[in-house]
């Protein structure tokens, strides 16, 4: 596990990033997918309160198996998603 926080980033972003990573890992999909589901099924977040179902979490896949995940928080969620995607790309 690796956690990095830039100076002056809100402390809440630590938990949010970890929970985005957990969501991507546990559900084996992008947290953006879950964010989109919530718009159609508002009760969906009650399934697990320890995951953040908002863009910025991505699973790490190897041979179609989830081997880890990345969670990013600290800017707009759409930008968190772009940063997470860059992290996944860098690991390929």
C-alpha angles and dihedrals in degrees: 000000000000127000125183128177125189117227114274094015110137113264091232088069089072093065093038093054092047091049092048088052090049091050093052091047098046097042094036093226143081115291086228087069089055091047089055091049091053091062088061099033110032093181091061095093091062089072092080123002094191094070128075111226098198130100117285104071124097133174119236109230131198119178089346091304124116107240099168143326145237126225125188130187135163107081133045111319092243088056091045086057092051092050092048090050090052088052092052090048091050091056094054 
